Amino acid sequence: MPRFAANLSMMYTELDFLDRFAAAAKDGFRAVEFLFPYAFAPAELADRLQSNGLQQVLFNAPPGNWDGGERGLASLPGREDEFRRGFAEQALPYAQQLNCPRIHLMAGLLPGGADRAAHQQTYLRNLEWAAGEAALAGLEVLIEPINTRDIPGFFLNRQDHAHQIVTAVGAPNLKVQMDLYHCQIVEGDLAMKIRQHLPTGRVGHFQIAGVPDRHEPDHGEINHPYLFSLLDELGYDGWIGCEYRPRAGTTAGLGWFEPYRAAQAN
């Protein structure tokens, strides 16, 4: 039975961020993820997790100037020192203090006219380094293909490219974050993509949202219950991040979650 993590950057936004932990737990979630933890002290976040019986399963490494439009640093030539400092001095300590087993490394944007090969080589070197540092702490690092409708110019867009990169780096703790929302928009054929990639052991996390509007997973063109059953069939026992924007209040839109609620505590 699938286990779901509430994404607190998108869900429960009717509440202040620190109040979202209790709301997610009250609704039956036993795990959370979000974009970034860095605006809050690790001890403050750890207290919210512990007091609400929640597990932190994912967050992102520092992405550069997010408010200025940057969407990651991992593939950006000339920004290697900034990427590595952010990972070593911020992401890793937060992951350790929050007992979070995985960190997403956003690839970043490919400027017009940029040398894609240079970005690829920078990406490979940074991922190899980050995977090595994470392995010392017993953690995984993830990369995620993202569609260019939501983030125009994002360097990594396709599942096959992500798996080629993971294979090229060759670190066992470097895996792919398979967001079915992004995959549907770029590639479709979700069931076959899952059947192709999940058995390799290189998929470390799933995320979901309805397509095309990124609302609840019972809204739109994807048959999520079928895909959840497929994940069960293939033996996936990890978390599925609910990275969607509720249409009219988070709790009011959790009808899709009801068949799975009782199994979350297992």
C-alpha positions as a LaTeX table, in Angstrom:
\begin{tabular}{lrrr}
\hline
Residue & $x$ (\AA) & $y$ (\AA) & $z$ (\AA) \\
\hline
Met1 & 0.00 & 0.00 & 0.00 \\
Pro2 & 1.50 & 3.39 & $-0.96$ \\
Arg3 & 2.86 & 5.67 & 1.73 \\
Phe4 & 2.38 & 9.39 & 1.11 \\
Ala5 & 4.35 & 12.42 & 2.28 \\
Ala6 & 2.60 & 15.78 & 2.39 \\
Asn7 & 4.56 & 18.49 & 0.61 \\
Leu8 & 4.33 & 21.41 & 3.01 \\
Ser9 & 5.52 & 23.96 & 0.45 \\
Met10 & 2.38 & 23.39 & $-1.61$ \\
Met11 & $-0.15$ & 21.87 & 0.78 \\
Tyr12 & $-1.69$ & 23.57 & 3.82 \\
Thr13 & $-0.64$ & 26.99 & 2.56 \\
Glu14 & $-3.72$ & 28.41 & 4.28 \\
Leu15 & $-1.63$ & 28.01 & 7.47 \\
Asp16 & 1.68 & 29.44 & 8.61 \\
Phe17 & 4.48 & 27.08 & 7.65 \\
Leu18 & 5.23 & 25.76 & 11.13 \\
Asp19 & 1.55 & 25.01 & 11.70 \\
Arg20 & 1.40 & 22.79 & 8.62 \\
Phe21 & 3.14 & 19.89 & 10.37 \\
Ala22 & 0.33 & 19.42 & 12.88 \\
Ala23 & $-2.31$ & 19.80 & 10.15 \\
Ala24 & $-0.66$ & 17.11 & 8.01 \\
Ala25 & $-0.44$ & 14.73 & 10.97 \\
Lys26 & $-4.07$ & 15.35 & 11.89 \\
Asp27 & $-5.09$ & 14.40 & 8.35 \\
Gly28 & $-3.27$ & 11.08 & 8.59 \\
Phe29 & 0.11 & 11.77 & 6.98 \\
Arg30 & 3.13 & 10.25 & 8.67 \\
Ala31 & 5.78 & 11.94 & 6.55 \\
Val32 & 6.46 & 15.34 & 5.02 \\
Glu33 & 8.69 & 16.94 & 2.44 \\
Phe34 & 9.16 & 20.55 & 1.36 \\
Leu35 & 11.37 & 22.67 & $-0.84$ \\
Phe36 & 13.75 & 24.27 & 1.65 \\
Pro37 & 14.27 & 24.21 & 5.43 \\
Tyr38 & 16.77 & 27.03 & 5.68 \\
Ala39 & 14.47 & 29.82 & 6.91 \\
Phe40 & 14.03 & 27.94 & 10.21 \\
Ala41 & 16.43 & 26.60 & 12.81 \\
Pro42 & 16.94 & 22.84 & 12.53 \\
Ala43 & 15.90 & 22.35 & 16.16 \\
Glu44 & 12.62 & 24.13 & 15.53 \\
Leu45 & 11.79 & 21.91 & 12.58 \\
Ala46 & 12.94 & 18.78 & 14.38 \\
Asp47 & 10.61 & 19.63 & 17.27 \\
Arg48 & 7.63 & 19.96 & 14.89 \\
Leu49 & 8.47 & 16.62 & 13.32 \\
Gln50 & 8.88 & 14.82 & 16.62 \\
Ser51 & 5.88 & 16.32 & 18.37 \\
Asn52 & 3.62 & 15.35 & 15.45 \\
Gly53 & 5.03 & 11.88 & 14.82 \\
Leu54 & 6.30 & 12.82 & 11.37 \\
Gln55 & 9.29 & 11.76 & 9.31 \\
Gln56 & 11.11 & 14.21 & 7.06 \\
Val57 & 11.76 & 12.37 & 3.79 \\
Leu58 & 13.08 & 15.01 & 1.38 \\
Phe59 & 14.14 & 18.61 & 0.90 \\
Asn60 & 16.24 & 20.50 & $-1.64$ \\
Ala61 & 19.82 & 21.70 & $-1.39$ \\
Pro62 & 20.29 & 25.50 & $-1.62$ \\
Pro63 & 19.23 & 26.51 & $-5.14$ \\
Gly64 & 21.09 & 29.79 & $-5.61$ \\
Asn65 & 19.03 & 32.98 & $-5.76$ \\
Trp66 & 15.55 & 31.42 & $-5.73$ \\
Asp67 & 13.70 & 34.72 & $-5.45$ \\
Gly68 & 15.78 & 36.01 & $-8.36$ \\
Gly69 & 14.67 & 33.11 & $-10.55$ \\
Glu70 & 17.50 & 30.63 & $-10.10$ \\
Arg71 & 16.47 & 26.98 & $-9.91$ \\
Gly72 & 19.54 & 25.14 & $-8.73$ \\
Leu73 & 23.30 & 25.21 & $-9.14$ \\
Ala74 & 24.40 & 21.65 & $-9.79$ \\
Ser75 & 24.96 & 22.00 & $-13.55$ \\
Leu76 & 26.17 & 25.61 & $-13.64$ \\
Pro77 & 29.81 & 26.10 & $-14.72$ \\
Gly78 & 31.57 & 28.63 & $-12.51$ \\
Arg79 & 29.24 & 28.09 & $-9.55$ \\
Glu80 & 30.87 & 24.92 & $-8.24$ \\
Asp81 & 32.19 & 26.46 & $-5.03$ \\
Glu82 & 28.78 & 27.93 & $-4.18$ \\
Phe83 & 27.07 & 24.62 & $-4.88$ \\
Arg84 & 29.51 & 22.69 & $-2.71$ \\
Arg85 & 29.44 & 25.16 & 0.18 \\
Gly86 & 25.64 & 25.13 & 0.22 \\
Phe87 & 25.56 & 21.36 & 0.24 \\
Ala88 & 28.27 & 20.85 & 2.85 \\
Glu89 & 27.44 & 23.75 & 5.16 \\
Gln90 & 23.65 & 23.82 & 4.93 \\
Ala91 & 22.01 & 20.80 & 3.30 \\
Leu92 & 24.00 & 18.05 & 5.00 \\
Pro93 & 23.76 & 19.48 & 8.54 \\
Tyr94 & 20.00 & 20.02 & 8.15 \\
Ala95 & 19.51 & 16.49 & 6.81 \\
Gln96 & 21.41 & 15.03 & 9.74 \\
Gln97 & 19.53 & 17.05 & 12.34 \\
Leu98 & 16.14 & 16.31 & 10.77 \\
Asn99 & 16.96 & 12.62 & 10.18 \\
Cys100 & 16.13 & 13.19 & 6.52 \\
Pro101 & 17.54 & 10.40 & 4.35 \\
Arg102 & 17.65 & 12.18 & 0.99 \\
Ile103 & 18.45 & 15.58 & $-0.54$ \\
His104 & 17.39 & 16.78 & $-3.99$ \\
Leu105 & 20.07 & 18.58 & $-6.01$ \\
Met106 & 18.37 & 20.89 & $-8.51$ \\
Ala107 & 20.22 & 21.03 & $-11.82$ \\
Gly108 & 19.59 & 24.69 & $-12.66$ \\
Leu109 & 18.72 & 26.60 & $-15.80$ \\
Leu110 & 20.48 & 26.34 & $-19.15$ \\
Pro111 & 20.91 & 29.89 & $-20.52$ \\
Gly112 & 20.20 & 30.52 & $-24.17$ \\
Gly113 & 23.26 & 29.71 & $-26.27$ \\
Ala114 & 24.99 & 27.93 & $-23.40$ \\
Asp115 & 27.32 & 25.01 & $-23.98$ \\
Arg116 & 25.21 & 22.01 & $-22.94$ \\
Ala117 & 28.25 & 19.75 & $-22.88$ \\
Ala118 & 29.96 & 22.04 & $-20.36$ \\
His119 & 26.86 & 21.99 & $-18.16$ \\
Gln120 & 26.74 & 18.20 & $-18.40$ \\
Gln121 & 30.35 & 17.84 & $-17.30$ \\
Thr122 & 29.86 & 20.27 & $-14.42$ \\
Tyr123 & 26.76 & 18.34 & $-13.39$ \\
Leu124 & 28.58 & 15.01 & $-13.40$ \\
Arg125 & 31.48 & 16.36 & $-11.35$ \\
Asn126 & 29.21 & 18.04 & $-8.79$ \\
Leu127 & 27.01 & 14.98 & $-8.45$ \\
Glu128 & 29.98 & 12.68 & $-7.96$ \\
Trp129 & 31.32 & 14.98 & $-5.25$ \\
Ala130 & 27.94 & 15.40 & $-3.51$ \\
Ala131 & 27.23 & 11.67 & $-3.61$ \\
Gly132 & 30.58 & 11.03 & $-1.97$ \\
Glu133 & 29.92 & 13.55 & 0.79 \\
Ala134 & 26.39 & 12.22 & 1.33 \\
Ala135 & 27.62 & 8.63 & 1.50 \\
Leu136 & 29.85 & 9.53 & 4.44 \\
Ala137 & 26.69 & 10.63 & 6.27 \\
Gly138 & 24.64 & 7.62 & 5.13 \\
Leu139 & 22.37 & 9.74 & 2.90 \\
Glu140 & 21.08 & 9.64 & $-0.66$ \\
Val141 & 21.12 & 12.47 & $-3.19$ \\
Leu142 & 18.53 & 12.76 & $-5.93$ \\
Ile143 & 18.17 & 14.44 & $-9.31$ \\
Glu144 & 14.79 & 15.26 & $-10.85$ \\
Pro145 & 13.72 & 15.80 & $-14.45$ \\
Ile146 & 11.41 & 18.85 & $-14.52$ \\
Asn147 & 9.17 & 19.95 & $-17.38$ \\
Thr148 & 10.03 & 23.15 & $-19.25$ \\
Arg149 & 6.47 & 24.47 & $-19.06$ \\
Asp150 & 6.76 & 25.00 & $-15.32$ \\
Ile151 & 10.48 & 25.85 & $-15.36$ \\
Pro152 & 11.54 & 27.00 & $-18.84$ \\
Gly153 & 15.17 & 26.23 & $-19.57$ \\
Phe154 & 15.65 & 23.66 & $-16.82$ \\
Phe155 & 18.67 & 21.52 & $-17.68$ \\
Leu156 & 17.19 & 18.09 & $-16.89$ \\
Asn157 & 13.83 & 17.18 & $-18.46$ \\
Arg158 & 13.69 & 13.47 & $-19.32$ \\
Gln159 & 13.84 & 10.23 & $-17.38$ \\
Asp160 & 16.31 & 8.58 & $-19.78$ \\
His161 & 18.71 & 11.53 & $-19.43$ \\
Ala162 & 18.50 & 11.35 & $-15.63$ \\
His163 & 19.22 & 7.63 & $-15.63$ \\
Gln164 & 22.12 & 8.09 & $-18.03$ \\
Ile165 & 23.61 & 10.60 & $-15.61$ \\
Val166 & 23.11 & 8.36 & $-12.58$ \\
Thr167 & 24.72 & 5.47 & $-14.46$ \\
Ala168 & 27.65 & 7.66 & $-15.58$ \\
Val169 & 28.36 & 8.85 & $-12.03$ \\
Gly170 & 28.05 & 5.30 & $-10.71$ \\
Ala171 & 27.44 & 6.20 & $-7.06$ \\
Pro172 & 24.96 & 3.80 & $-5.43$ \\
Asn173 & 23.43 & 6.61 & $-3.33$ \\
Leu174 & 22.69 & 8.85 & $-6.34$ \\
Lys175 & 19.14 & 8.21 & $-7.58$ \\
Val176 & 16.33 & 9.69 & $-9.64$ \\
Gln177 & 13.40 & 11.55 & $-8.14$ \\
Met178 & 10.58 & 10.47 & $-10.46$ \\
Asp179 & 7.88 & 13.11 & $-10.42$ \\
Leu180 & 4.98 & 11.67 & $-12.39$ \\
Tyr181 & 3.50 & 15.14 & $-12.99$ \\
His182 & 6.63 & 16.31 & $-14.81$ \\
Cys183 & 7.05 & 12.98 & $-16.57$ \\
Gln184 & 3.50 & 13.02 & $-17.92$ \\
Ile185 & 3.90 & 16.53 & $-19.35$ \\
Val186 & 7.23 & 15.80 & $-21.05$ \\
Glu187 & 6.95 & 12.12 & $-21.99$ \\
Gly188 & 3.71 & 10.40 & $-20.97$ \\
Asp189 & 3.57 & 6.59 & $-21.04$ \\
Leu190 & 3.91 & 6.60 & $-17.27$ \\
Ala191 & 3.25 & 2.94 & $-16.55$ \\
Met192 & 5.89 & 1.80 & $-19.02$ \\
Lys193 & 8.37 & 4.37 & $-17.70$ \\
Ile194 & 7.81 & 3.04 & $-14.18$ \\
Arg195 & 8.18 & $-0.55$ & $-15.37$ \\
Gln196 & 11.39 & 0.38 & $-17.18$ \\
His197 & 13.12 & 2.36 & $-14.46$ \\
Leu198 & 11.91 & 1.21 & $-11.04$ \\
Pro199 & 13.41 & $-2.32$ & $-11.27$ \\
Thr200 & 16.89 & $-0.83$ & $-11.88$ \\
Gly201 & 17.04 & 0.33 & $-8.25$ \\
Arg202 & 17.89 & 3.83 & $-9.42$ \\
Val203 & 14.54 & 5.47 & $-8.52$ \\
Gly204 & 14.76 & 6.87 & $-5.01$ \\
His205 & 11.50 & 8.79 & $-4.62$ \\
Phe206 & 8.20 & 9.49 & $-6.40$ \\
Gln207 & 6.07 & 12.62 & $-6.49$ \\
Ile208 & 2.54 & 13.17 & $-7.80$ \\
Ala209 & 0.10 & 15.85 & $-8.86$ \\
Gly210 & $-2.82$ & 16.06 & $-11.23$ \\
Val211 & $-2.10$ & 17.01 & $-14.84$ \\
Pro212 & $-2.45$ & 19.56 & $-16.35$ \\
Asp213 & $-3.18$ & 21.96 & $-13.47$ \\
Arg214 & $-1.07$ & 20.46 & $-10.64$ \\
His215 & $-4.05$ & 19.97 & $-8.37$ \\
Glu216 & $-5.07$ & 16.86 & $-6.39$ \\
Pro217 & $-4.20$ & 13.51 & $-7.97$ \\
Asp218 & $-7.88$ & 12.63 & $-8.48$ \\
His219 & $-8.20$ & 15.60 & $-10.85$ \\
Gly220 & $-6.89$ & 15.48 & $-14.41$ \\
Glu221 & $-5.67$ & 13.02 & $-16.97$ \\
Ile222 & $-3.55$ & 10.59 & $-14.90$ \\
Asn223 & $-5.09$ & 7.42 & $-13.45$ \\
His224 & $-3.21$ & 7.55 & $-10.16$ \\
Pro225 & $-4.91$ & 4.57 & $-8.46$ \\
Tyr226 & $-3.75$ & 2.38 & $-11.34$ \\
Leu227 & $-0.19$ & 3.67 & $-10.95$ \\
Phe228 & $-0.26$ & 3.18 & $-7.17$ \\
Ser229 & $-1.27$ & $-0.44$ & $-7.74$ \\
Leu230 & 1.56 & $-0.79$ & $-10.23$ \\
Leu231 & 4.05 & 0.50 & $-7.66$ \\
Asp232 & 2.74 & $-2.08$ & $-5.20$ \\
Glu233 & 3.06 & $-4.79$ & $-7.85$ \\
Leu234 & 6.68 & $-3.82$ & $-8.48$ \\
Gly235 & 7.49 & $-3.82$ & $-4.77$ \\
Tyr236 & 8.09 & $-0.11$ & $-4.24$ \\
Asp237 & 8.10 & 0.55 & $-0.50$ \\
Gly238 & 9.36 & 4.14 & $-0.45$ \\
Trp239 & 7.47 & 7.39 & $-0.08$ \\
Ile240 & 5.33 & 9.23 & $-2.61$ \\
Gly241 & 5.48 & 13.00 & $-2.22$ \\
Cys242 & 2.21 & 14.88 & $-2.71$ \\
Glu243 & 3.58 & 17.94 & $-4.49$ \\
Tyr244 & 0.33 & 19.52 & $-5.64$ \\
Arg245 & $-1.63$ & 22.73 & $-5.17$ \\
Pro246 & $-5.01$ & 22.05 & $-3.53$ \\
Arg247 & $-7.96$ & 23.52 & $-5.39$ \\
Ala248 & $-9.99$ & 24.67 & $-2.36$ \\
Gly249 & $-8.26$ & 23.95 & 0.92 \\
Thr250 & $-5.95$ & 21.03 & 1.61 \\
Thr251 & $-8.09$ & 19.00 & 3.99 \\
Ala252 & $-11.23$ & 19.49 & 1.90 \\
Gly253 & $-9.44$ & 18.01 & $-1.11$ \\
Leu254 & $-8.21$ & 14.81 & 0.54 \\
Gly255 & $-10.98$ & 12.55 & $-0.72$ \\
Trp256 & $-8.40$ & 10.82 & $-2.94$ \\
Phe257 & $-6.38$ & 9.96 & 0.19 \\
Glu258 & $-9.16$ & 8.23 & 2.08 \\
Pro259 & $-8.60$ & 4.68 & 0.71 \\
Tyr260 & $-4.95$ & 4.87 & 1.79 \\
Arg261 & $-5.23$ & 6.73 & 5.10 \\
Ala262 & $-5.40$ & 3.72 & 7.43 \\
Ala263 & $-2.27$ & 2.18 & 5.94 \\
Gln264 & $-0.05$ & 5.21 & 6.51 \\
Ala265 & 0.94 & 4.25 & 10.05 \\
Asn266 & 2.37 & 0.90 & 8.90 \\
\hline
\end{tabular}
